[in-house]
Amino acid sequence: MAMAVAQHRVSTSGSSSINKHLDASGKYVRYTAEQVEALERVYAECPKPSSLRRQQLIRECPILSNIEPKQIKVWFQNRRCREKQRKESSRLQTVNRKLSAMNKLLMEENDRLQKQVSQLVCENGYMRQQLHTVNASATDASCDSVVTTPQHSLRDPNNPAGLLSIAEETLAEFLSKATGTAVDWVQMPGMKPGPDSVGIFAISQSCSGVAARACGLVSLEPTKIAEILKDRPSWLRDCRNLEVFTMFPAGSGGTIELVYTQMFAPTTLAPARDFWTLRYTTTLENGSFVVCERSLSGSGAGPSTAAAAQFVRAEVLPSGYLIRPCEGGGSIIHIVDHLNLEAWNVPEVLRPLYESSKVIAQKMTIAALRYVKQIAQETSGEVVYSMGRQPAVLRTFSQRLSRGFNDAINGFNDDGWSIMNCDGNEDVIIAINSSKSFSCTSNPNNALPFVGGVLCAKASMLLQNVPPAVLVRFLREHRSEWADFNVDAYTAASLKAGTYAYPGMRPTRFTGSQIIMPLGHTIEHEEILEVIRLEGHSLVQEDAFVSRDIHLLQICSGIDENAVGACSELVFAPIDEMFPDDAPLIPSGFRIIPLESKPSDTKDSLTTNRTLDLTSSLEVGPATNHSSGDVPSSQNSRSVLTIAFQFPFDSSLQDNVATMARQYVRSVISSVQRVAMAISPSGLSTAVGPKLSPGSPEALTLAQWIYQSYSYHIGAELLRSESLGSDSILKNLWQHQDAILCCSLKSLPVFIFANQAGLDMLETTLVSLQDITLDKIFDEPGRKALCSDFAKLMQQGYAYFPAGICMSTMGRHVSYEQAVAWKVLEADESTVHCLAFSFVNWSFV
């Protein structure tokens, strides 16, 4: 083989085996085809310039031995530059295609808006003319009937010809909504279009039912997008089931399907919805792909009555997907959702959820576009998840968690759920499923049957002036404030071995350490999938070296206060530490749905520090009209909180587990109420510290009562400050060196206030303070002294207690030199509000 030496002159020969490349001085260097091929092989194996392996490969290649190292180095540098240029050129071409497609979409949207403006101008002129006519109302009515009343002569749903007529009419109405002016669309509040936006979103301003529209660019082929969106349960978390009952071909290669769809109810307070629809799939002359859908008439149509007994039949007005291919790949997609959810038969407080186009947009329209964009990014390899999991596997975990939580909230009879001993007055509903088993469909042999089944304790309540995102974020980051580690341990142990132990039989102490390990997130970070590790230690000596850590698989959504979302959720389930793909899941968690407020609600709004149980007084009556564009005020906002916790149980422990579940959920509700009160924007600043229980006065007023009552009963000054301003009194009380605590005057007194020293002494927080009863902090001698002097305290208004020992919440002993107790009187100096205690010179023993 002839060896050609590189020369520093421009070649004049026309040999095809010679390649010319620039060197560092700007002159051309000639390489043979064999040399270039050898250099390409080396570069492909070792693209990094500092690689020792590259140097070794160059030395081992004899065809490169006559080329100077500097020239080889320059060749590799040029090669990297050419590769970067190709990648950048390819990227710019892709961006240019997307921008061209988006520009086309915006031009079409602008044309539609211009048509809408022209139509509104014509309608305005027409209405002005009719105002001068006596029969204006009759004329309007007749015109409306001509426009909106469909022709029923050929619309018989009992034969294919009638269905084809309905399908063609549905297609025309859908296209008029997607690209025309059939609906008066306005921009979705909080969703401004831009280069970083997922798409363009709009909601109906005034039409029958609720409607939402979206359009955007997706890097997938039209047939793939249609396949994804038609599989509604895979992307719509509220979709329980979709079943195609009949399918037959239509003209132009299209298909007509009769579809029955069941939707989950978002709360425990209203029944779920179902739909009986015709779905028409076809291709237009311009190559666009269309999937449109509408309800068929008759509430009794569809599957058997027994299958739909727990559902309310709702209506789908002409809706669907218009998918147009783009030059160079990708598609432009238009989505329209137009529904009538029959809001008249839900409680008045929940009707904004069923009458708001914004809610439909958030739950369905935006979710659909986000999902196909997520799939497009995963397909292109843009999404990288941790722990080596494929995106499809993690997406399946999220779907299973959400579906299991929705199953627990709804408790459908055909899934095996039944209500346990409910007389209608219980605040916590207990449901039992004795036939439930948990498995992944990919491995049914790994099903986890339970001897007794699964028990669910659930409840709903109304929150006032509590931002859902802030509350869910707090519950996620401060699990120890509301959760019982032993209950988590019980559920996790039941999943591992099928063994059942009543919580407390194997006592475990939660260390307070919570480690969050993220797994993945959606494209706009509106939902996060993560694994939570709770560290625990056994309190039994023989199990001291056995790990008691618990792992939870968790999804968290709606924690960004500035994002537009339908709800905020925290759903979790114990999972084996090996994290198998087919792990059984028993989800529990929280869902907080904001409600749009009405102006009339201001007068009758609840006090800001209260939550209201909705299950005790639900009324259903005629629906009222609400504006879909109302935006709740930050000072008068309401939201519905739904809690559902699931527990596996053995049949012999059913009653015990039911009692435990009811008590546990009530405890969680109480904790959430205190957290909600603490984070309410209308509450006191956390810089001051005190957050009081529902029904108690403001902290400034209570501080004055404590200060004045001490002087009134004991004749001395509690505070060393000469200032009598309420702010100064509260500040000095909060910073007082002695531990000052207040407890309620109930049969079982609980603490309602403590200053900073009091919280330090009890080793607790303001949120957890109200879990502590008065008797729990004293040892036996202290309780006896309290009981013996209690009558004296109530008679003369104060009492002194000798030095003694009390207990912190962590079990540590605290000594004090003296304790003083006195009655806290309200402003009238006759009503006793609570009891106050001051522990002087306390310290940990």
WODA-V647405 format. One record per backbone hydrogen bond with DSSP energy under -1.0 kcal/mol. CO is the residue of the C=O (numbers start at 1). NH is the residue of the N-H. E is the energy in kcal/mol with one decimal. If there is no record, write none. Layout:
{{CO | NH | E} {CO | NH | E}}
This chain:
{{15 | 18 | -1.1} {17 | 33 | -1.7} {19 | 31 | -3.0} {21 | 29 | -4.1} {23 | 26 | -1.5} {27 | 23 | -2.7} {29 | 21 | -2.4} {31 | 19 | -3.5} {32 | 36 | -2.3} {33 | 37 | -2.3} {34 | 38 | -2.1} {35 | 39 | -2.7} {36 | 40 | -2.4} {37 | 41 | -1.9} {38 | 42 | -2.1} {39 | 43 | -2.4} {40 | 44 | -2.5} {41 | 45 | -1.7} {42 | 46 | -2.5} {48 | 51 | -1.2} {51 | 55 | -1.2} {52 | 56 | -2.0} {53 | 57 | -2.2} {54 | 58 | -2.3} {55 | 59 | -2.1} {56 | 60 | -1.9} {61 | 64 | -1.4} {62 | 65 | -1.4} {64 | 67 | -1.3} {68 | 72 | -2.0} {69 | 73 | -2.5} {70 | 74 | -2.4} {71 | 75 | -2.2} {72 | 76 | -2.3} {73 | 77 | -2.1} {74 | 78 | -2.5} {75 | 79 | -2.5} {76 | 80 | -2.3} {77 | 81 | -2.1} {78 | 82 | -2.6} {79 | 83 | -2.0} {80 | 84 | -2.6} {81 | 85 | -2.5} {82 | 86 | -2.2} {83 | 87 | -2.5} {84 | 88 | -2.8} {85 | 89 | -2.6} {86 | 90 | -2.6} {87 | 91 | -2.6} {88 | 92 | -2.8} {89 | 93 | -2.2} {90 | 94 | -2.2} {91 | 95 | -2.8} {92 | 96 | -2.6} {93 | 97 | -2.2} {94 | 98 | -2.4} {95 | 99 | -2.9} {96 | 100 | -2.4} {97 | 101 | -2.4} {98 | 102 | -2.9} {99 | 103 | -2.7} {100 | 104 | -2.3} {101 | 105 | -2.3} {102 | 106 | -2.7} {103 | 107 | -2.4} {104 | 108 | -2.2} {105 | 109 | -2.4} {106 | 110 | -2.5} {107 | 111 | -2.5} {108 | 112 | -2.4} {109 | 113 | -2.4} {110 | 114 | -2.3} {111 | 115 | -2.3} {112 | 116 | -2.5} {113 | 117 | -2.5} {114 | 118 | -2.5} {115 | 119 | -2.7} {116 | 120 | -2.5} {117 | 121 | -2.4} {118 | 122 | -2.4} {119 | 123 | -2.7} {120 | 124 | -2.4} {121 | 125 | -2.3} {122 | 126 | -2.6} {123 | 127 | -2.6} {124 | 128 | -1.9} {125 | 129 | -1.8} {126 | 130 | -2.2} {127 | 131 | -1.4} {129 | 132 | -1.2} {130 | 133 | -1.8} {135 | 139 | -2.3} {136 | 140 | -2.6} {137 | 141 | -2.3} {138 | 142 | -2.4} {139 | 143 | -2.5} {140 | 144 | -2.9} {141 | 145 | -2.2} {142 | 146 | -1.7} {143 | 147 | -1.9} {144 | 148 | -3.0} {145 | 149 | -1.9} {156 | 159 | -1.3} {159 | 163 | -2.1} {160 | 164 | -2.5} {161 | 165 | -1.9} {162 | 166 | -2.1} {163 | 167 | -2.7} {164 | 168 | -2.5} {165 | 169 | -2.1} {166 | 170 | -2.7} {167 | 171 | -2.5} {168 | 172 | -2.2} {169 | 173 | -2.4} {170 | 174 | -2.7} {171 | 175 | -2.5} {172 | 176 | -1.8} {173 | 177 | -1.1} {174 | 178 | -2.7} {175 | 179 | -2.5} {176 | 182 | -1.8} {183 | 185 | -1.4} {184 | 205 | -2.2} {186 | 203 | -2.6} {188 | 191 | -2.0} {194 | 197 | -1.3} {200 | 215 | -1.9} {201 | 188 | -2.1} {202 | 213 | -3.0} {203 | 186 | -2.5} {210 | 339 | -2.8} {211 | 204 | -2.0} {212 | 337 | -2.5} {213 | 202 | -2.7} {214 | 335 | -3.4} {215 | 200 | -3.0} {216 | 333 | -2.7} {218 | 220 | -1.5} {218 | 331 | -2.9} {221 | 225 | -2.1} {222 | 226 | -2.6} {223 | 227 | -2.1} {224 | 228 | -2.0} {225 | 229 | -2.7} {226 | 230 | -2.2} {230 | 232 | -1.7} {231 | 234 | -1.5} {232 | 235 | -1.3} {232 | 236 | -2.9} {236 | 239 | -1.8} {238 | 264 | -3.7} {241 | 262 | -2.8} {243 | 260 | -2.8} {246 | 258 | -2.4} {248 | 256 | -2.7} {251 | 254 | -1.4} {254 | 250 | -3.0} {255 | 281 | -2.6} {256 | 248 | -2.2} {257 | 279 | -3.1} {258 | 245 | -2.8} {258 | 246 | -1.1} {259 | 277 | -2.7} {260 | 243 | -2.7} {261 | 275 | -2.6} {262 | 240 | -2.1} {262 | 241 | -1.6} {272 | 312 | -2.5} {273 | 263 | -3.0} {274 | 314 | -2.7} {275 | 261 | -2.4} {276 | 296 | -2.4} {277 | 259 | -2.7} {278 | 294 | -1.8} {279 | 257 | -2.6} {280 | 292 | -2.7} {281 | 255 | -2.2} {282 | 290 | -2.8} {284 | 287 | -1.7} {288 | 284 | -2.7} {289 | 323 | -3.3} {290 | 282 | -2.3} {291 | 321 | -3.0} {292 | 280 | -3.2} {293 | 319 | -2.4} {294 | 278 | -3.1} {298 | 301 | -1.0} {306 | 309 | -1.2} {308 | 311 | -1.6} {312 | 274 | -1.7} {315 | 340 | -2.7} {316 | 295 | -3.0} {319 | 293 | -2.6} {320 | 336 | -2.5} {321 | 291 | -2.4} {322 | 334 | -2.9} {323 | 289 | -3.5} {324 | 332 | -2.9} {326 | 329 | -1.7} {330 | 326 | -2.4} {331 | 218 | -2.8} {332 | 324 | -3.0} {333 | 216 | -1.8} {334 | 322 | -2.6} {335 | 214 | -2.4} {336 | 320 | -2.4} {337 | 212 | -2.3} {338 | 317 | -2.0} {339 | 210 | -3.0} {340 | 315 | -2.6} {342 | 345 | -1.1} {343 | 346 | -1.4} {347 | 350 | -1.5} {350 | 353 | -1.8} {351 | 354 | -1.1} {351 | 355 | -1.3} {356 | 360 | -1.4} {357 | 361 | -2.3} {358 | 362 | -2.2} {359 | 363 | -2.6} {360 | 364 | -2.6} {360 | 365 | -1.2} {361 | 366 | -3.2} {364 | 368 | -2.3} {365 | 369 | -1.8} {366 | 370 | -2.6} {367 | 371 | -2.1} {368 | 372 | -2.0} {369 | 373 | -1.8} {370 | 374 | -2.3} {371 | 375 | -2.5} {372 | 376 | -2.2} {373 | 377 | -2.3} {374 | 378 | -2.4} {375 | 379 | -2.6} {376 | 380 | -1.9} {377 | 382 | -2.1} {386 | 389 | -1.4} {390 | 394 | -1.9} {391 | 395 | -2.6} {392 | 396 | -1.9} {393 | 397 | -1.9} {394 | 398 | -2.1} {395 | 399 | -2.2} {396 | 400 | -2.5} {397 | 401 | -2.4} {398 | 402 | -2.4} {399 | 403 | -2.7} {400 | 404 | -2.5} {401 | 405 | -2.0} {402 | 406 | -2.3} {403 | 407 | -2.7} {404 | 408 | -1.8} {405 | 409 | -2.1} {406 | 410 | -2.4} {407 | 411 | -2.9} {412 | 415 | -1.1} {412 | 417 | -1.7} {413 | 416 | -2.0} {418 | 432 | -3.0} {429 | 458 | -2.4} {430 | 420 | -3.1} {431 | 456 | -3.2} {432 | 418 | -1.7} {433 | 454 | -2.4} {438 | 448 | -2.1} {440 | 443 | -1.9} {443 | 446 | -2.0} {444 | 447 | -1.5} {448 | 438 | -1.1} {453 | 649 | -2.2} {454 | 433 | -2.8} {455 | 647 | -3.0} {456 | 431 | -2.8} {457 | 645 | -2.5} {458 | 429 | -2.9} {459 | 643 | -3.0} {461 | 641 | -2.9} {462 | 612 | -1.9} {463 | 639 | -2.0} {467 | 471 | -2.2} {468 | 472 | -2.6} {469 | 473 | -2.1} {470 | 474 | -2.1} {471 | 475 | -2.5} {472 | 476 | -2.1} {473 | 477 | -2.2} {474 | 478 | -2.3} {478 | 481 | -1.6} {479 | 482 | -1.7} {479 | 483 | -2.8} {484 | 488 | -1.8} {485 | 489 | -2.6} {486 | 490 | -2.0} {487 | 491 | -2.1} {488 | 492 | -2.5} {489 | 493 | -2.5} {490 | 494 | -2.0} {491 | 495 | -1.6} {492 | 496 | -1.7} {493 | 497 | -1.8} {494 | 498 | -1.2} {502 | 505 | -2.2} {507 | 539 | -2.2} {509 | 537 | -2.4} {513 | 535 | -1.8} {515 | 533 | -2.7} {517 | 531 | -2.7} {519 | 386 | -1.4} {520 | 529 | -2.8} {522 | 525 | -2.0} {526 | 558 | -1.6} {527 | 522 | -1.7} {528 | 556 | -2.2} {529 | 519 | -3.0} {529 | 520 | -1.8} {530 | 554 | -2.9} {531 | 517 | -3.1} {532 | 552 | -2.8} {533 | 515 | -2.3} {534 | 550 | -2.5} {535 | 511 | -2.1} {536 | 548 | -1.1} {537 | 509 | -3.2} {540 | 543 | -1.2} {541 | 544 | -1.6} {543 | 546 | -1.6} {550 | 534 | -3.3} {551 | 575 | -2.4} {552 | 532 | -3.2} {553 | 573 | -1.8} {554 | 530 | -2.7} {555 | 571 | -2.3} {556 | 528 | -2.7} {557 | 569 | -1.7} {568 | 592 | -3.0} {569 | 557 | -2.1} {570 | 590 | -2.5} {571 | 555 | -2.7} {572 | 588 | -2.6} {573 | 553 | -3.0} {576 | 579 | -2.0} {580 | 583 | -1.4} {588 | 572 | -2.8} {589 | 644 | -1.9} {590 | 570 | -2.3} {591 | 642 | -2.9} {592 | 568 | -2.6} {593 | 640 | -2.5} {598 | 601 | -1.7} {599 | 602 | -1.3} {607 | 610 | -1.4} {612 | 462 | -3.1} {627 | 630 | -1.1} {633 | 636 | -1.2} {637 | 465 | -3.7} {638 | 595 | -3.1} {639 | 463 | -3.3} {640 | 593 | -2.5} {641 | 461 | -2.4} {642 | 591 | -2.0} {643 | 459 | -2.2} {644 | 589 | -2.5} {645 | 457 | -2.6} {647 | 455 | -3.0} {649 | 452 | -1.1} {649 | 453 | -1.3} {650 | 653 | -1.9} {653 | 657 | -2.9} {654 | 658 | -2.4} {655 | 659 | -2.3} {656 | 660 | -2.5} {657 | 661 | -3.0} {658 | 662 | -2.4} {659 | 663 | -2.3} {660 | 664 | -2.7} {661 | 665 | -2.6} {662 | 666 | -2.1} {663 | 667 | -2.2} {664 | 668 | -2.6} {665 | 669 | -2.8} {666 | 670 | -2.3} {667 | 671 | -2.2} {668 | 672 | -2.8} {669 | 673 | -2.5} {670 | 674 | -1.8} {671 | 675 | -2.5} {672 | 676 | -3.1} {673 | 677 | -2.2} {674 | 678 | -2.2} {675 | 679 | -2.2} {680 | 683 | -2.1} {685 | 688 | -1.3} {685 | 689 | -1.3} {693 | 696 | -1.8} {698 | 702 | -2.5} {699 | 703 | -2.6} {700 | 704 | -1.7} {701 | 705 | -2.3} {702 | 706 | -2.7} {703 | 707 | -2.3} {704 | 708 | -2.9} {705 | 709 | -2.5} {706 | 710 | -1.8} {707 | 711 | -1.6} {708 | 712 | -2.4} {709 | 713 | -2.4} {710 | 714 | -2.4} {711 | 715 | -1.2} {725 | 729 | -2.4} {726 | 730 | -2.3} {727 | 731 | -2.3} {728 | 732 | -2.8} {729 | 733 | -2.5} {730 | 734 | -2.6} {731 | 735 | -1.8} {734 | 756 | -1.5} {739 | 839 | -2.6} {740 | 755 | -2.0} {741 | 837 | -3.0} {742 | 752 | -2.6} {742 | 753 | -1.4} {743 | 835 | -2.3} {744 | 746 | -1.0} {749 | 774 | -2.4} {750 | 744 | -2.7} {753 | 742 | -2.6} {755 | 759 | -2.3} {756 | 760 | -2.2} {757 | 761 | -2.5} {758 | 762 | -2.1} {759 | 764 | -1.8} {762 | 809 | -2.6} {765 | 769 | -1.1} {768 | 771 | -1.8} {769 | 772 | -1.9} {772 | 751 | -2.1} {774 | 777 | -1.1} {777 | 807 | -3.1} {779 | 783 | -2.5} {780 | 784 | -2.1} {781 | 785 | -2.4} {782 | 786 | -2.3} {783 | 787 | -2.6} {784 | 788 | -2.5} {785 | 789 | -1.8} {789 | 793 | -2.3} {790 | 794 | -2.4} {791 | 795 | -1.7} {792 | 796 | -2.7} {793 | 797 | -1.6} {797 | 823 | -2.3} {799 | 821 | -2.7} {801 | 819 | -2.1} {804 | 816 | -1.8} {805 | 779 | -1.3} {806 | 814 | -3.1} {808 | 811 | -1.7} {812 | 808 | -2.6} {813 | 845 | -2.4} {814 | 806 | -2.9} {815 | 843 | -2.2} {816 | 804 | -1.5} {818 | 840 | -3.1} {819 | 801 | -3.1} {820 | 838 | -2.5} {821 | 799 | -2.3} {822 | 836 | -2.8} {824 | 833 | -3.1} {824 | 834 | -1.0} {826 | 829 | -2.2} {831 | 826 | -2.6} {834 | 824 | -2.9} {835 | 743 | -2.4} {836 | 822 | -2.0} {837 | 741 | -2.4} {838 | 820 | -2.2} {839 | 739 | -1.7} {840 | 817 | -2.0} {843 | 815 | -3.0}}
